[in-house]
Every structure is written in structure tokens, then in C-alpha cells.
Amino acid sequence: MSNDQSLTIEQLSEYQNVVITQPNCPYCVKAKALLDQQGTEYTTLVLGQELTKTVMVDFIQHRANVNVRTVPQIILNGHYIGGHDDLVAFLERQVDNTSFDDFEL
């Protein structure tokens, strides 16, 4: 995608597994490493490149009714997970780490 930051909320909604990051974010790197260890396939979207912060904030507000200001923001199997610490907690609660069904915050 070009640097026109034209990704819309509707386009963002099409992703089932996505990690929204920004450059030089240590928690983004850690979150992606955890997902890689699990063998989870995901798309990385970078703030300022594929989407704007406003689109990210509006999307998460629309999807999960949560106000966010930080990255990473993680969605797995269409379910909003949250940030790095939320991902760690989510993975610790999984009996079957490949199944994201029946996840509750």
C-alpha cells in the first residue's frame, strides 16, 4: 500500500488476524514474536504507513467499544484482544493455543 494512509475502517474490518504497530515499538516486536511462536499467521499494519492513528482509534472503538492510544493493537480470528499484555494473558488462558473461539475479556 502506498503512503497515502488510505486504509479505511471498512477495509480494516476485513482482516481476521492483524497486529497494528508503529516503528521502534518494543511491545509490538514482543507481541509479534509471541504470535510467531504460536504459529499464528497475521497481517502487520504500521501506523503512518497503512493507516492513520485516527482510523485505528475509531476502528477499535467501533469493534470493541474501547478507547485506545497505544500500540500494538491485536485482533485474532476477528476478536479484539488488546495490546501486548492482553495477548500474553489471552495465550496463557488458552487450552488449545490454535483455537480463539470462546475468548472473553
C-alpha positions as CSV (number, residue, x, y, z in Angstrom):
1,M,0.0,0.0,0.0
2,S,1.3,3.5,-0.7
3,N,2.0,6.1,1.9
4,D,-1.4,7.8,1.3
5,Q,-2.7,6.3,4.5
6,S,-6.0,5.4,2.7
7,L,-6.9,2.3,4.7
8,T,-10.5,2.7,5.9
9,I,-12.3,1.3,8.9
10,E,-14.3,-0.9,6.4
11,Q,-11.0,-2.2,4.9
12,L,-9.5,-2.8,8.3
13,S,-12.6,-4.8,9.3
14,E,-11.8,-7.4,6.6
15,Y,-8.7,-8.6,8.5
16,Q,-9.2,-11.6,10.7
17,N,-5.7,-11.6,12.3
18,V,-4.0,-8.2,12.5
19,V,-1.3,-6.5,14.6
20,I,-1.3,-2.7,14.4
21,T,2.2,-1.5,15.2
22,Q,4.4,1.5,14.8
23,P,8.2,1.7,14.1
24,N,10.5,1.3,17.1
25,C,7.8,-0.2,19.4
26,P,9.4,-2.9,21.7
27,Y,5.9,-4.2,22.8
28,C,4.9,-4.6,19.1
29,V,8.1,-6.7,18.5
30,K,7.3,-8.8,21.6
31,A,3.7,-9.4,20.6
32,K,4.6,-10.4,17.0
33,A,7.3,-12.8,18.4
34,L,4.6,-14.5,20.7
35,L,2.3,-14.9,17.7
36,D,5.2,-16.3,15.6
37,Q,6.0,-18.8,18.4
38,Q,2.3,-19.9,18.3
39,G,2.5,-20.3,14.5
40,T,-0.3,-17.8,14.1
41,E,-0.5,-16.1,10.8
42,Y,-1.3,-12.4,10.9
43,T,-1.0,-9.1,9.0
44,T,1.1,-6.3,10.3
45,L,-0.3,-2.8,9.7
46,V,2.0,0.1,10.5
47,L,0.6,3.4,11.8
48,G,1.6,6.2,9.5
49,Q,2.0,3.8,6.5
50,E,-1.1,1.7,6.1
51,L,-3.4,3.6,8.3
52,T,-3.6,6.7,10.5
53,K,-3.9,6.7,14.3
54,T,-7.4,8.2,13.9
55,V,-8.6,5.2,11.8
56,M,-7.0,2.8,14.3
57,V,-8.7,4.5,17.3
58,D,-12.1,4.7,15.5
59,F,-11.8,1.1,14.4
60,I,-11.1,-0.3,17.9
61,Q,-13.8,2.0,19.3
62,H,-16.3,0.6,16.8
63,R,-15.1,-3.0,17.1
64,A,-14.7,-3.4,20.9
65,N,-16.1,-0.2,22.4
66,V,-12.7,0.6,23.9
67,N,-10.7,3.8,23.6
68,V,-7.0,3.1,22.8
69,R,-4.0,5.3,22.4
70,T,-1.1,2.8,22.2
71,V,0.2,0.0,20.0
72,P,0.2,-2.8,19.5
73,Q,-3.5,-3.4,18.9
74,I,-4.2,-7.1,18.2
75,I,-7.2,-8.8,16.6
76,L,-7.2,-12.6,16.3
77,N,-9.8,-14.6,14.4
78,G,-11.9,-11.4,14.3
79,H,-11.9,-10.9,18.1
80,Y,-10.3,-7.9,19.6
81,I,-7.5,-9.0,22.0
82,G,-5.9,-5.7,23.0
83,G,-2.2,-4.9,23.5
84,H,0.8,-7.0,24.4
85,D,-0.1,-7.7,28.0
86,D,-3.6,-8.7,26.9
87,L,-2.1,-11.0,24.3
88,V,0.1,-12.7,27.0
89,A,-3.0,-13.1,29.3
90,F,-5.0,-14.4,26.4
91,L,-2.4,-17.0,25.4
92,E,-2.0,-18.2,29.0
93,R,-5.7,-18.9,29.2
94,Q,-5.8,-21.0,26.0
95,V,-6.2,-24.7,26.4
96,D,-5.8,-25.2,22.7
97,N,-3.5,-22.4,21.6
98,T,-4.7,-22.6,18.0
99,S,-8.4,-22.0,18.9
100,F,-9.6,-18.5,19.5
101,D,-13.2,-19.4,20.0
102,D,-15.0,-18.7,23.2
103,F,-12.5,-16.0,24.2
104,E,-13.7,-13.5,26.8
105,L,-12.0,-10.4,28.2
